[in-house]
C-alpha cells in the first residue's frame, strides 16, 4: 500500500496547502464566504487557513501523516456539515474553497466532492495506522490495508478451518508459513507453540504447513502446536505472495493485511513483538480548571507512574462486597480503568467495555 498511500497523502497535502494559501491571500473574501454559511464574523479569521496549512504539512512526513489525515477528516466533516445545513435551508453561499482561484455556489456536487476527499483522508489514516507493523523490517507480500485472501484448509485434526474462523475471536492473526523439509521452520516451532499460549488473549497464531502431511502432523503433536493447517501444494502461499519459509504476516481482526510479509526467524520474532507490544504508559494530567472529570476540585496531580516497577498492592471490594486484590490478576495482562459513574466520558465507555467483556467470555 506504500505507493498508494503516498499518492493520496500528496494529493490531500496539495489540496489543503493551496486552499490555505489562497484563503490567506484573500482573507476578506474568505470571511464573507464563511459568514454566508451562518458562522459569526467574530469567529472567522486566519484560523481556518492556518489549520489547512497545518494539515498539509502534517500529511507529508510518514511519522505525522496519520495525524494530518485525521485533521483533514475533521475539517472535511465540518465543511460537509456546513454545506448540508446551507443546502437544507436553501442557501446558495459561495464555497470559496480555494480563495480567488475558485469560488462557486455550493451544491450537492460540492458535498459529494468533499465526501470523496473525506474517504481519501480516512483511507490514509487507516493505512498509516496499519503500516506501523513491520516498521524496520524488510518484507514484501500483499499491500498493507488490502483484503486478505480467503482460504479453507484442514487442520492436523482434520477439521476444516477458514480465515473467517481464525478471525472470529476478534483478534489480529499472525499467519506463519512453514514447510516440513525446512530446517529454520523446525527450529521456530517450539517458539510458535509458546506464542500460541502466551499471546492467546491478544493475538492468534496459526501455522500453514506445506510438504509431507504426516511429518507436519508429527511435528505439531511433538511441539503441542494448537493450530496447524495443512496445505497441499502452495496455493495459499502464492495467494499471500509468501515465496519461501518460514515467512509470516499479520492480518487484523477486520481481515485486512496489517503488515508486510517477512521472512526468517528473527524478522518473525520482531513482527510478533510489534504485534503484541504493550500499551504505552501515559501521565495523568489534570484539567486546566483543576478539576477531574466527574469529580470535584483537586490538587494538581504529580506523575506517579513507575513503569517497570511492581504495581502497588491494592485490595478493594467488588459490587457484591467481596474483597478483591489486584495481584490476583497478575497471571495475565490487565487493564486497570479508574471510573466514576458520575463522569459522562465514563458512561460513554460502558458499551465498549460491555462488548469487550462479552468477547472475552466467548473466547474463553
Kinemage of the C-alpha trace (Angstrom):
@kinemage 1
@onewidth
@group {chain A} dominant
@subgroup {mainchain}
@vectorlist {calphas} color= white
{ca unk a 1} P 0.000 0.000 0.000
{ca unk a 2} L 3.016 2.326 0.391
{ca unk a 3} L 2.888 3.957 -3.085
{ca unk a 4} L -0.917 4.282 -2.981
{ca unk a 5} L -0.819 5.908 0.446
{ca unk a 6} L 1.886 8.286 -0.718
{ca unk a 7} L -0.212 9.354 -3.719
{ca unk a 8} L -3.244 10.069 -1.516
{ca unk a 9} L -1.108 11.886 1.058
{ca unk a 10} L 0.491 14.128 -1.576
{ca unk a 11} L -2.884 14.793 -3.228
{ca unk a 12} L -4.526 15.801 0.053
{ca unk a 13} L -1.491 17.832 1.124
{ca unk a 14} L -1.501 19.778 -2.154
{ca unk a 15} L -5.233 20.478 -1.932
{ca unk a 16} L -5.073 21.719 1.661
{ca unk a 17} L -1.901 23.732 1.004
{ca unk a 18} L -3.425 25.506 -1.994
{ca unk a 19} L -6.680 26.094 -0.100
{ca unk a 20} L -4.856 27.519 2.916
{ca unk a 21} L -2.567 29.826 0.916
{ca unk a 22} L -5.442 31.017 -1.273
{ca unk a 23} L -7.580 31.863 1.747
{ca unk a 24} L -4.713 33.777 3.386
{ca unk a 25} L -4.265 35.748 0.155
{ca unk a 26} L -7.950 36.719 0.202
{ca unk a 27} L -8.950 36.870 3.857
{ca unk a 28} L -11.771 39.337 3.203
{ca unk a 29} L -13.396 37.043 0.632
{ca unk a 30} L -12.884 34.027 2.868
{ca unk a 31} L -14.583 35.807 5.756
{ca unk a 32} L -17.564 36.728 3.596
{ca unk a 33} L -17.876 33.141 2.368
{ca unk a 34} L -17.768 31.625 5.852
{ca unk a 35} L -20.210 34.209 7.196
{ca unk a 36} L -22.505 33.197 4.332
{ca unk a 37} L -22.749 29.786 5.958
{ca unk a 38} L -24.048 31.354 9.157
{ca unk a 39} L -20.789 31.452 11.125
{ca unk a 40} L -20.489 34.641 13.234
{ca unk a 41} L -17.983 37.134 11.823
{ca unk a 42} L -16.045 37.322 15.096
{ca unk a 43} L -15.220 33.621 14.835
{ca unk a 44} L -13.714 33.948 11.365
{ca unk a 45} L -10.064 34.856 10.902
{ca unk a 46} L -6.823 33.222 9.934
{ca unk a 47} L -7.665 30.118 11.983
{ca unk a 48} L -9.169 28.127 9.117
{ca unk a 49} L -6.369 28.635 6.572
{ca unk a 50} L -3.753 28.035 9.276
{ca unk a 51} L -5.455 24.727 10.140
{ca unk a 52} L -5.493 23.781 6.457
{ca unk a 53} L -1.789 24.546 6.128
{ca unk a 54} L -1.022 22.563 9.299
{ca unk a 55} L -2.880 19.578 7.848
{ca unk a 56} L -0.937 19.886 4.594
{ca unk a 57} L 2.406 19.965 6.412
{ca unk a 58} L 1.495 17.024 8.681
{ca unk a 59} L 0.481 14.854 5.727
{ca unk a 60} L 3.955 14.831 4.165
{ca unk a 61} L 6.207 13.112 6.778
{ca unk a 62} L 5.274 9.467 7.335
{ca unk a 63} L 5.518 9.893 11.105
{ca unk a 64} L 2.804 12.558 11.249
{ca unk a 65} L 0.737 11.535 8.197
{ca unk a 66} L -1.934 9.772 10.234
{ca unk a 67} L -2.496 12.868 12.392
{ca unk a 68} L -2.611 15.023 9.276
{ca unk a 69} L -5.185 12.669 7.737
{ca unk a 70} L -7.304 12.760 10.888
{ca unk a 71} L -7.106 16.558 10.880
{ca unk a 72} L -8.193 16.596 7.240
{ca unk a 73} L -11.065 14.277 8.100
{ca unk a 74} L -12.249 16.610 10.875
{ca unk a 75} L -12.090 19.702 8.643
{ca unk a 76} L -13.892 17.968 5.803
{ca unk a 77} L -16.576 16.712 8.181
{ca unk a 78} L -17.129 20.289 9.389
{ca unk a 79} L -17.279 21.553 5.791
{ca unk a 80} L -19.790 18.846 4.846
{ca unk a 81} L -21.974 19.629 7.849
{ca unk a 82} L -21.987 23.345 6.993
{ca unk a 83} L -22.794 22.639 3.348
{ca unk a 84} L -25.600 20.247 4.293
{ca unk a 85} L -27.184 22.841 6.605
{ca unk a 86} L -26.899 25.507 3.909
{ca unk a 87} L -28.499 23.281 1.287
{ca unk a 88} L -31.287 22.301 3.676
{ca unk a 89} L -32.026 25.993 4.240
{ca unk a 90} L -31.957 26.723 0.526
{ca unk a 91} L -28.864 28.918 0.875
{ca unk a 92} L -26.532 29.059 -2.124
{ca unk a 93} L -23.456 30.524 -0.428
{ca unk a 94} L -20.131 30.593 -2.257
{ca unk a 95} L -17.779 27.916 -1.005
{ca unk a 96} L -14.615 29.991 -1.627
{ca unk a 97} L -12.805 26.667 -1.206
{ca unk a 98} L -9.529 27.850 -2.712
{ca unk a 99} L -9.879 31.603 -2.363
{ca unk a 100} L -9.868 33.637 -5.544
{ca unk a 101} L -8.687 30.612 -7.548
{ca unk a 102} L -12.155 29.116 -7.489
{ca unk a 103} L -15.378 30.201 -5.844
{ca unk a 104} L -18.832 28.968 -6.759
{ca unk a 105} L -22.170 28.433 -5.023
{ca unk a 106} L -22.277 25.210 -3.044
{ca unk a 107} L -24.399 22.332 -4.268
{ca unk a 108} L -24.733 18.610 -3.970
{ca unk a 109} L -21.663 18.203 -6.177
{ca unk a 110} L -19.657 20.141 -3.588
{ca unk a 111} L -20.913 17.793 -0.888
{ca unk a 112} L -20.034 14.703 -2.949
{ca unk a 113} L -16.568 16.067 -3.716
{ca unk a 114} L -15.858 16.690 -0.049
{ca unk a 115} L -17.188 13.225 0.762
{ca unk a 116} L -14.699 11.686 -1.656
{ca unk a 117} L -11.876 13.684 -0.103
{ca unk a 118} L -13.020 12.559 3.370
{ca unk a 119} L -12.922 8.944 2.186
{ca unk a 120} L -9.366 9.503 0.933
{ca unk a 121} L -8.371 11.019 4.283
{ca unk a 122} L -9.899 8.061 6.133
{ca unk a 123} L -8.026 5.668 3.874
{ca unk a 124} L -4.731 7.400 4.654
{ca unk a 125} L -5.459 7.468 8.400
{ca unk a 126} L -6.270 3.759 8.480
{ca unk a 127} L -3.413 2.818 6.180
{ca unk a 128} L -0.837 4.702 8.216
{ca unk a 129} L -2.070 3.033 11.389
{ca unk a 130} L -1.814 -0.421 9.835
{ca unk a 131} L 1.604 0.295 8.408
{ca unk a 132} L 3.128 0.684 11.881
{ca unk a 133} L 3.536 -3.107 11.957
{ca unk a 134} L 6.657 -4.273 10.207
{ca unk a 135} L 8.466 -0.942 10.587
{ca unk a 136} L 12.204 -1.551 10.307
{ca unk a 137} L 11.724 -4.953 8.673
{ca unk a 138} L 12.377 -5.738 5.041
{ca unk a 139} L 9.425 -7.581 3.569
{ca unk a 140} L 7.050 -7.849 0.684
{ca unk a 141} L 3.800 -9.646 0.075
{ca unk a 142} L 0.386 -8.120 -0.376
{ca unk a 143} L -0.158 -4.378 0.122
{ca unk a 144} L -0.831 -3.360 3.707
{ca unk a 145} L -4.504 -2.498 4.079
{ca unk a 146} L -5.686 -4.781 1.271
{ca unk a 147} L -8.203 -7.556 1.900
{ca unk a 148} L -6.563 -10.808 2.994
{ca unk a 149} L -7.346 -13.678 0.567
{ca unk a 150} L -9.884 -16.156 1.899
{ca unk a 151} L -8.917 -19.795 2.310
{ca unk a 152} L -10.160 -23.006 3.879
{ca unk a 153} L -7.637 -25.678 4.869
{ca unk a 154} L -7.816 -28.823 7.010
{ca unk a 155} L -6.165 -28.734 10.397
{ca unk a 156} L -3.938 -31.583 11.565
{ca unk a 157} L -7.035 -32.903 13.366
{ca unk a 158} L -8.919 -32.978 10.048
{ca unk a 159} L -11.220 -30.054 10.839
{ca unk a 160} L -11.631 -27.508 8.007
{ca unk a 161} L -10.667 -24.007 9.108
{ca unk a 162} L -11.261 -20.833 7.137
{ca unk a 163} L -9.691 -17.423 7.539
{ca unk a 164} L -13.013 -16.179 8.881
{ca unk a 165} L -12.990 -18.788 11.638
{ca unk a 166} L -9.433 -17.837 12.600
{ca unk a 167} L -10.538 -14.212 12.991
{ca unk a 168} L -13.840 -14.991 14.721
{ca unk a 169} L -12.397 -14.196 18.169
{ca unk a 170} L -11.960 -10.577 17.114
{ca unk a 171} L -8.165 -10.691 17.457
{ca unk a 172} L -5.432 -9.988 14.911
{ca unk a 173} L -3.759 -13.075 13.469
{ca unk a 174} L -0.096 -13.904 12.965
{ca unk a 175} L -0.079 -16.233 9.946
{ca unk a 176} L 3.136 -18.252 9.609
{ca unk a 177} L 4.099 -20.274 6.532
{ca unk a 178} L 6.374 -23.297 7.010
{ca unk a 179} L 7.421 -26.480 5.225
{ca unk a 180} L 8.046 -29.976 6.553
{ca unk a 181} L 11.518 -30.010 4.999
{ca unk a 182} L 12.569 -26.550 6.227
{ca unk a 183} L 15.228 -26.617 8.965
{ca unk a 184} L 14.732 -22.998 10.147
{ca unk a 185} L 10.996 -23.713 10.359
{ca unk a 186} L 11.637 -26.704 12.649
{ca unk a 187} L 13.811 -24.550 14.914
{ca unk a 188} L 10.986 -21.997 15.194
{ca unk a 189} L 8.213 -24.485 16.044
{ca unk a 190} L 8.811 -24.587 19.847
{ca unk a 191} L 8.584 -20.791 19.957
{ca unk a 192} L 5.392 -20.844 17.899
{ca unk a 193} L 3.835 -23.223 20.421
{ca unk a 194} L 4.821 -20.861 23.244
{ca unk a 195} L 3.426 -17.843 21.372
{ca unk a 196} L 0.084 -19.570 20.848
{ca unk a 197} L -0.301 -19.971 24.601
{ca unk a 198} L 1.362 -16.802 25.836
{ca unk a 199} L -0.397 -14.352 23.498
{ca unk a 200} L -3.785 -16.049 23.122
{ca unk a 201} L -5.584 -13.100 24.730
{ca unk a 202} L -4.283 -10.523 22.249
{ca unk a 203} L -3.129 -12.328 19.100
{ca unk a 204} L -3.987 -15.508 17.223
{ca unk a 205} L -1.065 -17.544 15.873
{ca unk a 206} L -1.725 -20.008 13.046
{ca unk a 207} L 0.739 -22.123 11.090
{ca unk a 208} L 0.135 -23.065 7.449
{ca unk a 209} L 2.387 -26.042 6.781
{ca unk a 210} L 3.225 -27.453 3.355
{ca unk a 211} L 5.132 -30.590 2.427
{ca unk a 212} L 4.721 -34.092 3.866
{ca unk a 213} L 1.425 -34.131 5.766
{ca unk a 214} L 2.350 -36.901 8.191
{ca unk a 215} L 5.607 -35.195 9.052
{ca unk a 216} L 3.714 -31.978 9.767
{ca unk a 217} L 1.225 -33.859 11.949
{ca unk a 218} L 4.060 -35.457 13.911
{ca unk a 219} L 5.754 -32.104 14.467
{ca unk a 220} L 2.512 -30.467 15.569
{ca unk a 221} L 1.968 -33.239 18.121
{ca unk a 222} L 5.594 -33.235 19.310
{ca unk a 223} L 5.645 -29.483 19.951
{ca unk a 224} L 1.996 -29.324 21.085
{ca unk a 225} L 1.086 -26.751 18.497
{ca unk a 226} L -2.560 -25.763 18.819
{ca unk a 227} L -3.358 -24.539 15.319
{ca unk a 228} L -1.616 -26.077 12.313
{ca unk a 229} L -3.284 -26.103 8.899
{ca unk a 230} L -2.131 -28.422 6.123
{ca unk a 231} L -1.559 -27.001 2.672
{ca unk a 232} L -1.389 -29.238 -0.380
{ca unk a 233} L 0.845 -27.505 -2.871
{ca unk a 234} L 1.422 -23.775 -2.423
{ca unk a 235} L -1.922 -22.239 -3.368
{ca unk a 236} L -2.394 -20.232 -0.172
{ca unk a 237} L 1.287 -19.278 -0.009
{ca unk a 238} L 1.092 -17.950 -3.560
{ca unk a 239} L -2.107 -16.045 -2.803
{ca unk a 240} L -0.272 -14.289 0.039
{ca unk a 241} L 2.928 -13.916 -2.009
{ca unk a 242} L 4.881 -15.861 0.599
{ca unk a 243} L 7.585 -17.271 -1.665
{ca unk a 244} L 9.680 -19.053 0.984
{ca unk a 245} L 9.664 -20.464 4.515
{ca unk a 246} L 9.500 -19.517 7.266
{ca unk a 247} L 7.547 -16.393 6.424
{ca unk a 248} L 4.830 -14.567 8.335
{ca unk a 249} L 2.457 -11.613 8.263
{ca unk a 250} L -0.202 -10.093 10.487
{ca unk a 251} L -3.871 -9.861 9.489
{ca unk a 252} L -6.017 -7.537 11.572
{ca unk a 253} L -9.350 -8.531 13.087
{ca unk a 254} L -11.241 -7.000 10.139
{ca unk a 255} L -9.463 -9.276 7.656
{ca unk a 256} L -7.086 -6.644 6.267
{ca unk a 257} L -3.365 -7.157 5.721
{ca unk a 258} L -1.726 -5.339 8.650
{ca unk a 259} L 1.976 -5.903 7.946
{ca unk a 260} L 4.417 -6.779 5.211
{ca unk a 261} L 5.223 -10.466 4.766
{ca unk a 262} L 8.609 -11.000 6.415
{ca unk a 263} L 10.973 -13.941 6.117
{ca unk a 264} L 13.329 -15.583 8.603
{ca unk a 265} L 13.023 -16.390 12.290
{ca unk a 266} L 14.486 -13.079 13.515
{ca unk a 267} L 12.124 -10.975 11.420
{ca unk a 268} L 9.141 -13.078 12.527
{ca unk a 269} L 10.142 -12.636 16.175
{ca unk a 270} L 10.356 -8.868 15.686
{ca unk a 271} L 6.991 -8.804 13.926
{ca unk a 272} L 5.451 -10.715 16.826
{ca unk a 273} L 6.971 -8.250 19.301
{ca unk a 274} L 5.451 -5.347 17.380
{ca unk a 275} L 2.053 -7.034 17.186
{ca unk a 276} L 1.970 -7.743 20.930
{ca unk a 277} L 3.719 -4.650 22.232
{ca unk a 278} L 2.280 -3.359 25.491
{ca unk a 279} L 0.181 -0.253 25.791
{ca unk a 280} L 2.311 2.857 26.246
{ca unk a 281} L 2.415 4.304 29.748
{ca unk a 282} L 0.886 7.777 29.974
{ca unk a 283} L 0.838 10.504 32.568
{ca unk a 284} L -2.357 11.621 34.216
{ca unk a 285} L -2.639 15.339 33.529
{ca unk a 286} L -5.125 17.478 35.469
{ca unk a 287} L -7.543 19.659 33.537
{ca unk a 288} L -6.885 23.381 33.238
{ca unk a 289} L -9.584 24.252 35.791
{ca unk a 290} L -8.116 21.963 38.422
{ca unk a 291} L -10.991 19.501 38.246
{ca unk a 292} L -11.120 15.872 37.245
{ca unk a 293} L -13.908 14.503 35.043
{ca unk a 294} L -16.859 13.650 37.243
{ca unk a 295} L -15.116 14.823 40.438
{ca unk a 296} L -14.710 17.998 42.409
{ca unk a 297} L -11.680 20.291 42.646
{ca unk a 298} L -8.415 18.562 43.337
{ca unk a 299} L -4.785 19.444 43.765
{ca unk a 300} L -2.580 19.108 40.686
{ca unk a 301} L -1.527 15.505 40.215
{ca unk a 302} L 2.143 14.632 40.025
{ca unk a 303} L 3.428 11.953 37.685
{ca unk a 304} L 3.437 8.911 39.950
{ca unk a 305} L 3.898 6.335 37.184
{ca unk a 306} L 6.586 3.750 37.857
{ca unk a 307} L 6.978 1.940 34.565
{ca unk a 308} L 8.796 -1.340 35.113
{ca unk a 309} L 8.220 -1.248 38.891
{ca unk a 310} L 5.908 -3.636 40.772
{ca unk a 311} L 2.336 -2.352 40.850
{ca unk a 312} L 1.202 -1.085 44.276
{ca unk a 313} L -0.699 -3.575 46.418
{ca unk a 314} L -4.401 -2.856 46.155
{ca unk a 315} L -7.338 -4.559 47.850
{ca unk a 316} L -10.885 -3.327 47.231
{ca unk a 317} L -14.437 -4.618 47.420
{ca unk a 318} L -16.373 -5.614 44.320
{ca unk a 319} L -20.038 -4.718 43.764
{ca unk a 320} L -21.079 -7.726 45.833
{ca unk a 321} L -18.882 -6.720 48.762
{ca unk a 322} L -16.233 -9.386 48.209
{ca unk a 323} L -12.584 -8.439 48.731
{ca unk a 324} L -10.548 -8.379 45.522
{ca unk a 325} L -6.776 -7.980 45.322
{ca unk a 326} L -5.155 -6.562 42.208
{ca unk a 327} L -2.357 -9.117 42.375
{ca unk a 328} L -4.921 -11.873 41.719
{ca unk a 329} L -4.997 -10.678 38.095
{ca unk a 330} L -1.240 -10.642 37.522
{ca unk a 331} L -1.292 -14.004 35.760
{ca unk a 332} L -2.400 -12.174 32.615
{ca unk a 333} L -2.096 -8.723 31.128
{ca unk a 334} L -4.549 -6.467 32.961
{ca unk a 335} L -6.015 -3.080 32.111
{ca unk a 336} L -6.985 -1.094 35.222
{ca unk a 337} L -9.593 1.585 34.486
{ca unk a 338} L -10.340 4.328 37.017
{ca unk a 339} L -14.020 5.014 36.587
{ca unk a 340} L -16.663 7.272 38.098
{ca unk a 341} L -20.404 6.728 37.482
{ca unk a 342} L -20.916 10.500 37.548
{ca unk a 343} L -18.486 11.039 34.680
{ca unk a 344} L -20.066 11.493 31.254
{ca unk a 345} L -16.971 10.212 29.473
{ca unk a 346} L -17.038 7.082 31.633
{ca unk a 347} L -20.685 6.483 30.803
{ca unk a 348} L -19.918 6.652 27.088
{ca unk a 349} L -17.262 3.972 27.596
{ca unk a 350} L -19.767 1.477 29.003
{ca unk a 351} L -20.976 -0.052 25.686
{ca unk a 352} L -17.408 -0.694 24.540
{ca unk a 353} L -16.485 -2.169 27.922
{ca unk a 354} L -19.502 -4.485 27.844
{ca unk a 355} L -18.587 -5.657 24.331
{ca unk a 356} L -15.024 -6.319 25.441
{ca unk a 357} L -16.136 -8.404 28.427
{ca unk a 358} L -18.616 -10.311 26.249
{ca unk a 359} L -15.944 -11.058 23.641
{ca unk a 360} L -13.517 -12.239 26.311
{ca unk a 361} L -16.095 -14.621 27.732
{ca unk a 362} L -16.823 -16.025 24.280
{ca unk a 363} L -13.129 -16.560 23.524
{ca unk a 364} L -12.681 -18.245 26.898
